[in-house]
Amino acid sequence: MNNYNNKETKNIKNNCFKFDVKKKSISDSNIKMETKTTNKMSMISHNIKKRKHPNDVFITPVELAKKLIKFHNNNDDELIWLDPFKNNGSFYNNFPDENPKDWCEILLGMDFFKYEHKVDIISSNPPYSMLDDVLEKTYQICRKEFGYLIGMRNLTTRRIEIANKNGFFIKSMFITKVFRFYGMSVYVVFSKEINVNLVQFDRTVWKENGKNKWDKKKNNK
């Protein structure tokens, strides 16, 4: 009887050991897969940032452009609309017919950065590689609000703060996925008609101990 129990106990231990080894193997495999995926995404991001010849021509699907345009309040048929990067006209061709509208497109000889007219609403899909320059130009000529379809990673706290300093605050955000666009995209509308952002944020680098990495450097100065 005792021999049988000892044998059974030994078998149970062996089975448990085998199961644990198998479980550990699966866990290790998952970790390796996640690490590989993370490294791949990091490499893609690095290559995009460091590329010498950016490919900024990504066509916005027409039906998506129609949906995004509706995020703007067109309560006045005298408001001037502008599409700074017309391309195939996904945005421009679907602006309200009753409003005056204009467009720019560098491929057609109309450079947005040389555009001098004041407009009320800007709506488009800008080139990500020149986003800071695009935003700076937008602040100069836009009187009411603008909406841009950009990558989620491009909506940084620094850019939000600069927009705020120029009198524009986040009015609405629409997160979506566009085929062949890198990562998730967001259509963000900045408006001069409000004085607070729809979203809240800070620029603290949070850590588990409640201190951020800059605290130590500040204390040592």
C-alpha positions in Angstrom: 0.0 0.0 0.0 2.8 2.4 1.0 4.8 1.4 -2.2 1.8 2.2 -4.3 1.3 5.6 -2.7 5.0 6.4 -3.1 4.8 5.5 -6.8 1.7 7.5 -7.3 3.2 10.5 -5.5 6.3 10.2 -7.7 4.2 10.1 -10.9 2.2 13.2 -9.8 5.4 15.1 -9.1 6.8 14.0 -12.4 3.7 15.1 -14.2 3.7 18.4 -12.4 7.3 18.9 -13.3 6.6 18.2 -17.0 3.7 20.5 -17.0 5.7 23.3 -15.4 8.5 22.9 -17.9 6.0 23.0 -20.7 4.2 26.0 -19.3 7.6 27.8 -18.8 8.5 27.0 -22.4 5.2 28.5 -23.7 5.7 31.6 -21.5 9.3 32.0 -22.8 8.0 31.6 -26.3 5.4 34.4 -25.8 8.0 36.7 -24.3 10.4 36.1 -27.2 7.5 36.8 -29.7 6.5 40.0 -27.9 10.1 41.2 -27.7 10.6 40.4 -31.4 7.4 42.3 -32.3 8.4 45.3 -30.1 11.9 45.3 -31.7 10.3 45.2 -35.2 8.0 48.1 -34.5 10.9 50.1 -33.0 13.0 49.4 -36.1 10.1 50.5 -38.4 9.7 53.7 -36.4 13.5 54.3 -36.5 13.6 53.8 -40.2 10.7 56.1 -40.8 12.4 58.9 -38.7 15.8 58.5 -40.3 14.8 58.0 -44.0 16.4 60.4 -46.4 13.5 60.6 -48.8 10.2 60.5 -46.9 7.2 59.2 -48.7 4.4 61.5 -47.6 1.9 60.7 -50.3 -0.8 58.7 -48.6 -4.3 59.1 -50.0 -7.2 59.5 -47.6 -10.2 57.3 -48.5 -13.0 59.5 -49.8 -15.6 58.1 -47.4 -13.3 58.7 -44.4 -12.6 62.3 -45.6 -16.4 62.9 -45.7 -16.8 61.7 -42.2 -13.9 63.8 -40.9 -15.2 67.0 -42.5 -18.4 66.7 -40.4 -16.4 67.3 -37.3 -16.3 71.0 -38.2 -19.1 73.3 -37.5 -20.1 75.0 -40.8 -22.6 77.4 -39.3 -21.8 80.2 -41.7 -21.7 79.9 -45.5 -19.2 82.7 -45.7 -16.5 80.7 -43.9 -13.5 80.0 -46.1 -12.3 76.4 -46.2 -8.8 75.3 -47.2 -7.3 72.0 -48.1 -3.5 72.6 -48.0 -2.6 69.2 -49.4 -5.3 68.5 -52.0 -3.7 65.5 -53.9 -6.7 63.6 -55.3 -9.2 65.9 -53.6 -10.6 63.5 -50.9 -11.1 66.5 -48.6 -11.4 69.5 -51.0 -14.0 67.9 -53.2 -16.2 67.2 -50.2 -16.1 70.6 -48.6 -19.6 72.3 -48.3 -20.7 73.5 -51.7 -22.2 76.7 -50.3 -18.8 77.9 -48.9 -15.9 79.5 -50.6 -13.0 77.1 -50.7 -9.4 76.9 -51.8 -6.6 74.4 -52.1 -2.8 73.9 -52.3 -0.8 71.0 -53.7 2.9 71.1 -54.2 2.7 68.4 -56.9 0.5 70.9 -58.9 2.7 73.9 -58.3 0.6 75.4 -55.4 2.9 75.5 -52.3 1.1 75.7 -49.0 4.1 77.4 -47.4 3.8 80.3 -49.8 0.0 80.6 -49.3 -0.7 84.1 -47.9 -4.5 84.3 -47.6 -6.4 84.1 -44.4 -8.9 81.2 -44.1 -11.4 80.1 -41.5 -11.4 76.3 -41.6 -8.5 74.0 -42.6 -9.0 70.3 -43.1 -6.6 67.8 -44.7 -4.1 65.0 -44.4 -0.7 66.7 -44.0 2.8 65.2 -44.7 4.0 63.8 -41.4 7.7 64.6 -42.1 7.0 68.3 -42.1 4.3 68.4 -39.4 5.9 71.1 -37.2 6.3 73.4 -40.2 2.8 72.7 -41.3 1.4 73.5 -37.9 3.4 76.7 -37.7 2.1 77.9 -41.1 -1.5 76.9 -40.0 -1.3 79.1 -36.9 -0.5 82.0 -39.2 -3.3 81.8 -41.6 -6.2 80.0 -39.8 -8.8 82.2 -38.1 -11.2 79.7 -36.6 -10.2 76.0 -36.5 -8.3 73.3 -38.3 -8.3 69.5 -38.4 -5.5 67.2 -39.5 -5.4 63.4 -40.0 -2.1 62.4 -38.4 -0.5 59.4 -36.8 -1.3 58.8 -33.1 2.3 59.1 -32.3 2.5 62.5 -33.9 0.0 64.0 -31.5 2.6 64.9 -28.8 2.2 66.9 -25.7 4.7 69.4 -27.0 2.7 70.0 -30.1 -0.5 70.4 -28.1 1.2 73.0 -25.9 2.5 75.0 -28.9 -1.0 74.9 -30.4 -2.4 76.2 -27.1 0.1 79.1 -27.0 -1.1 80.0 -30.5 -4.7 80.1 -29.3 -5.9 76.7 -30.5 -7.3 74.0 -28.2 -8.3 70.4 -28.9 -12.0 70.4 -29.7 -12.5 66.8 -30.9 -10.5 63.7 -31.7 -11.5 60.7 -33.9 -9.2 57.7 -33.7 -9.2 55.3 -36.7 -7.2 52.8 -38.7 -6.5 53.5 -42.4 -5.2 50.8 -44.6 -1.5 51.1 -45.5 -1.1 54.0 -43.0 1.5 53.3 -40.3 -0.1 52.5 -37.0 -3.3 54.1 -35.7 -4.4 57.5 -37.0 -6.3 60.3 -35.3 -8.2 63.3 -36.8 -7.7 66.0 -34.3 -9.6 69.3 -34.5 -8.0 72.4 -32.9 -10.3 75.4 -32.4 -9.9 79.1 -31.4 -13.5 79.1 -30.1 -12.7 77.3 -26.9 -10.0 77.9 -24.3 -9.4 74.4 -22.8 -8.4 71.1 -24.4 -10.9 68.2 -24.6 -8.1 65.9 -23.3 -6.0 66.3 -20.2 -2.3 65.6 -20.1 1.0 66.4 -18.4 4.6 65.9 -19.4 5.8 64.1 -16.2 7.8 61.0 -16.8 6.1 58.8 -14.2 7.8 56.0 -12.3 6.7 53.4 -9.8 8.3 55.3 -6.9 6.4 58.4 -7.7 9.5 60.3 -8.9 10.4 61.0 -12.4 13.9 60.6 -13.9 14.5 64.4 -13.9 14.2 64.8 -10.1 17.6 63.4 -9.3 19.3 65.6 -11.9 17.5 68.7 -10.5 18.5 67.8 -6.9 22.1 67.4 -7.9 22.3 70.9 -9.4 
